[in-house]
Amino acid sequence: MKQKKNIALLITVASLGYFVDIYDLILFNIIKKDSLSSLNIDVNTYETVLFRWQMAGMLIGGLIWGILGDVKGRVSVLFGSILLYSVANVANAFVTTVEAYKFWRLLAGIGLAGELGAAITLVSELMPKEKRGIGTMIIVTFGALGAVFAFFVAKNGDGITAIVSQIMGRELENWQTAYIVGGVLGLLLLLMRAGTFESALFENATTTNVKRGNFFMLFRKAHFRKYLACIVIGLPVWFVVGILIALSHKFFPEILASSGVKVDAESVKAFSVATPEMVMWSYVGLSTGDLLSGLLSQLFKSRKKVIYLNLMGIAAMTLVYLYGPTVDQNYYRFIAFSLGAVTGYWAIFVTNASEQFGTNIRSTVAATVPNFVRGGVLLITMGFEYFSHQFQVSQSFDGRYFSVAALIIGAICLVLAFWGTYNVEEAFHKDLDYFEDDVHPTEAKNNA
């Protein structure tokens, strides 16, 4: 009974932690224009630069936290990462220069990189194998709603700003309040640390001589193919979020023009939805999708079948988004929700990665895989920009520069994801109590 209560507490803390994690991850894209304009920083020049600093932090943080999770423990990483991104959030509210903004987005990115991997690893190792998917489903389903909360705080936060300004004795803007709220929520989470406990599988590993957190072990021939496969499975998620949703303002005029609608201020206003609202609706869908994917995984007793279903859904919804009918704003809200729903296999994706490798490098894998995917958004956006430019120069495809470029990048991401899914093992019933042998890179039960 006590263990069940401890697991419930762990899932609660991890869910709230991921809620704040997603809140901060999405927040910058929602308030970047307001914050940069307030600081007299050129938005067009620095919005992409700052986002890349954040993503660079996540790549670095994925390595740091992943290795620490295997060397020092999963719980220490869970709370260490929450502490770092909470402090960075609060500090971000008071930056006055672009250099300071870069620094705190970098630190926030490093902090954001650790929470999910540590949480998924802990839950996977502590829960029975037939139920661990439910634990990760709860974490990611609730956590995805952090994006919705970020939208409402940033866009409807006048009341909160007034209260915080009064407490701090200084006038604040909504974007500053949004950062402070994220930081305070994270710091409050640290008060819930009491009662959480370390994974027994990790504790057993500390009593042996097996090497833990050896990142370079993953690049050996026996492991690299599977590790790469784990990473590319998640690329379509960030194709949808980073291209179709985040750049929706590019697609709306193009889709309207190709549908025979006159493209002017009134028509764009009548048919399109502001990008921050598209982000919000997509994450409502993503939360719903994560819930459904988790339930289907339990029903089918399979991770891979559910991932295949989601990938086919992404292919279908991408075509609907780019080449479907032009109706009204509610239609595009529904499209954003649907795109989010079919990309809602993030929990299954990270759980699957954590199940592919032994206890001594499991945290390293669970932390690096999702953050390498997030970092991959840089290559995805660069590819999108390249193909958009090529088709624009050639004046081909009836002026559908962005749609065709998105179709090509989406196809590449989906082909890689199908390949990755095929090349990982079905791990729903897999026993995770084993080590990756440092000498012979095969699964080997430790008999010490």
N, C-alpha and C positions, 0 to 999 in steps of 0.2 A: 504493500500500500504506500509506504513512504517513497519507494522508488518511482511509483506512478506519479505521485505528487511532484517529485523532483523533475521528472521528465516534462510534466505539464508546465511547471515553472520555466524550465529551459525553453520550451516551445514558445511560451508567452514572451519571454525576454527576447528571443531570437526574432519573433514576428514583429515586435515593436522596434527592435533594432533595424530590421530590414525596412520597416515603414519609414523610419527616419533616414535610412540609407537612400531609398528611392526618392524621398522628399528632396534631399540635397542634390542628388544626381540630376534630377529634372529641374530643380529650382532655377539654376543658372540660365537655362534656355528660356524660362518664363520671364525672368526679371532682368535679363542682360541689357535690354534697351533702356529700361528705366534707370538702372544703376549706372550704366556708362554715360548716359546723357546727364545725369545728376552730377557726375564727377568731371564733366566736360571732356570726356574721352570719346574719340571718334568711334562710333558703333560699327560702321562697315569695316574699319581696319582691324579692330581688336576683338570683336565677338567670336570670330573663329580662332584667333590666337589664344584667347583665354580658355576656350573650350578644349583646345589641344593641350594646354598646360594641365588642365584637369585630367584628361585622358592619359597623358604621360605619367601623371601621378598614380593613376590606377594600374598602369603597367608595372611601374616600380613597386607599388604597394602589393600587387599580387604576388610578386616574387618574395618580398620581405616577409609578409604575413604568412604566406604558405609555408615557407621554410621554418619560420618561428613556430607555427602550429605543430609541425612534426618534431621540432627540437624541444620546445618549451611547454607545449600543451595547447589544446584547442580553446579552453576557457580563457586563458590569458590573452590570446589573440582576439577573441570575441569582444572582450571589454577594452582591450588596448585600442583596437580600431575605432570603437564607438567613442572613446575619449578623444582620440585625435581629430576625427571629423567634427565632433561637437565643438571643440575649442576653435578649430579652423572656421567653422560657421560663424561663431560669435565674433571672431576677429575680422571676418570678411565684411561685417556690417559697418566697420569703422575705417575701411581703407580710404585713402585720399589720392593715391597715385596708381597708375597702371602696373608699376613694378610690384607694389604691395598686393594688388589684386592677383597678379600672376603667382606670387609666392603662396598666398593662402588658398588659391584654387589648386595648386600643386599639392600642398599638404592635405587639403580636403580629399583630393583624389587618392592619395596614399592611404588615408584613413578609410575611405569608402571601399577600398579594395579588399579589406580583410573580413568584414562582418559576415557576408553571405557564405563564403567558403568555410569559415570556422563553424558557423551554425549548421550548415548542411552536414559537415563531417561529424559533428557531435551527435546530431539526431540520427544519422545513418548508423553510427556505432553503438548508440545506446538503446535504440528501439529494436524490437523483433523484426527480422528481415521481411516478413509478410506485411508489416505495418509501417515501416520506415518511410515509405512513399507518402503516407498520410501526413506524417509530421512535416516533411518538406513542403507538401502541398499547402498546409496551413500557413507556414512561414511566408511563402512567396505570394499566396493569394491575398493575405492581409497586407503584406509589405507593398504590393503594387499600388494599393490605395493611397500610399504616401504621395504619389504624383497628383492625385485628385486634391488632396489636402493642400499641397503646395500651390496649386492653381487658385484655390479659394482664399488662402492666406494672402497671396500676392495680389490678387485682383479685387478682393473684397475685405481688405484688412484695415480699413480706416479706424474701426473701433478698437482693434487690437493695438494699432499704432498709437492711438491716443492714450491707452492704458500704459503701454510700455514707456512712452515718452514721459508720462507723469511720474512713473516709478524711477526712471533714470534722471529726471530733472533736465532733460534736453529734448529739443524737437527732433523727431526722427521721420524718415520717409518710409513708405510701405515696403520698399525693397530691403531696407535695413531691418525692419521688423521681421520680415520673412526669414532672413538669415538668423536673427536672434532666436526666433521661435524654434527653428531647427536645432540650433545648438543647445538650447535649454532642454528640449525634449530628450536629446541624447544624454545630457548630464543627469537628468532625472532617472534615466534607465540604469545608470551605474548604481543607484541606490537599491536596485533589485538584485544585485549580484549575490547577496546572501542566499544560500540554498542551492545554487547551481553547483554541479560537481563535474569532475573530469571523466573522460571516457575511460572505461576499464581496459579497452583494447590498447589505448595509448599508454596507460600506466603499466600494463604488462610489457609493452615494448621497451620501456625505460629500464627494465630489469635484465635486458638481454644486451648482447654486444652488436646487435644489428644496427647498421648505419641509418640514421633518420634524417629526412629533409634533404637528401642528395638530389638536387634538381637535375644535375647532369646525367643521372641514371636514366632519366626519361628520354634522352637522346640516343640511347643504345638501340641497336637494330631491333631487338625483341620488343621494345616499348614504344619507339618513336611513332610507328605507323598508327598504333592505337591512340596515343596521346594526340597526334595531329587530327585523327578522326573525331575525337572528343571535342576538339576546338571548333572544327568547321561545321559541326552540327548546329551550332548556335548562330552562325552568320546571318541566316535569313531574318532572325529577330531584329538585328540592328540594321538590316537593309530596310525593313518596314519602318522601324522607329526613326532611323537616321536619315532616310531619304523620303519615303512616301508621306510620313507624318510631319517630320521636322521641316521639310521643304515644301509643304503642301501649297504655300503661297505661290510657288513657281508653277505648279500643275494646274491650279484653278483657271487662270486666264487661258492657258493652252487648251485645256479640255473644253472650255466654253467656246473658243474660236473654232475648234474642230467639229463642234456640235452644231455650228451655224448660228450661235448666239453672238450678238454684237458685243464686243469686249469694250466696255467703258466702265466708269466708276459705279454707275447704278447697277449694271448687270453683275459685276463682280461682287458688289455688296449684297445683291439679292440671292446669289447662288453659293458664294463661298463662305467658309467658316474660318475665323481667325486661328492662326497656327497654335497659340497656347490652348485654345479650346479643343482643337484636334488632338493635341497631346493628352489633354485630360480624358477625352472620350476613349482614346486608344488604350489608356491605362485602366479605365473602367472595364473595357473589353479584355485586356490582358489579365486582370484579376479574375474575371469570370472564366477565361480560358484556362488559367492555371488550376482553378477549382475543378473544371470539367476534365482536364487532362489527368489530374491526380485521381479522380474517381474512375475514369476509363482505364487507367493503368492498373488500378486495383481489380477492376472487373475483368480485364483481359489477362491479368497477371503478366504484364509485359510492359517494358519501357519503349522498345523499338516500334511496336505496332502503333502506339500513340504518336510517336514522333513522325512516323510516315504519314499518318492522317493529318497532322498539323502542317507538314510540308506541302501536301497536296492542297490543303486549304489556303495556304499562303499563295500558291501558284494561281488558284482560281480567283481569290479576292484581289490580287494584284491586277489581273486582267479586267475585272469589274471596275476597279478604281480608275485605271488608265483609259479604258475603252468602253465603259458602260454608259448608260444614259445620263443626261444632265437634268436633274429634277429641281431640288430646292435645298435649302440649308439643312433641314432635318434629314434629308437623304444622305448628305455628306457626313453628318454626325453619326448616322447609322453605319456608314462605310468605315469611319474611323473606329467605331466600336467593334465592328466585324473584323477589321484588320488586326486589332488588338487581341481579339478572341482567338484567332487562328495562330497567333504568335505566342499564345499562352502555354507554351511547353517549357518555359524557363526552369521551373522547378524540376521537371523530369530530366531536362538537359543537364543541370548541375548535379542532381542525384546520380544520374547515369555515370557521369565522369568520376564521382567519388567512389562508385562501386567497381570501377575497372581496375583499380590498383590497390596494393597492399597497405597495411596500416602505417608502415614507416615512411611512405611518401603520399599518403592519401590527402592530407591537408594541403600539401604543395600542389597537387593536381586540382583539388576543389577550389583553391584560391586563384591559381593562375589561369585555368581554362576560361572561366567567365570574363576575367579581366583582359585576356588576350582577345577574346571576342569583342569586348567593348573597345579595346584599342584598334581592332580591325575596322572600326567605323571610319578611321582616318583613311585607310586604303579604299574603302567603299565609296566615301565621298569624293576622294581624288579621282577614282575611276568614273564616277558619275559626271564630274566636271569635265573630264577629258572627252568622254563620248558626247556629252552635250555640245561641247565646242566643235567637235568634228562634224556633227550633223548640222549644226548651225551654219558652219562655213560652207558645207556642200549644198545647203538649201534643199535638203531632201526630206522625204516622208511628210510632205504637206505641212512643214513647219512644226512637226511634233518632235522637237529636239529633246526636250526633257523626258517625254514619255518613252521614246525609243531608247534613250540612254538608260533610263530606269529599268526597262525591260531586259536589256543586255546584262546589267549588273545583277538584277534579280535572278536571272537565269543562271549566271555563274555561281551565285551564292547557293541556289537551290541544288544545282548539280553537285557541288562540293558537299552539301549537307546530306543528300541522298547517299553519296559515296561514304561519308563518315558514319552514317547510321548502319550501313551494310557491314562496315568493318569493325564495329564494336560488338562485344558479346552481350547477349541477353542476360541481365544481372538481377532480375527481379527476385529470384530465389537464392541468390549467391550468398555464401557465408563469407563475411568480411574479416574473419579472424585468421589472417595470414600476413606474411611479410613478402616483399619483393627482395629476393636474394641479391646481395651486392656483388657476388662473384658470378653466379649463374642466373641471369635475369629471367627467371621463370617463377611462377607462383610456387612458394614453398612454405609449408607449415613449419613454424619454428618449434622444434622439439626440445629446446633447451629447458 
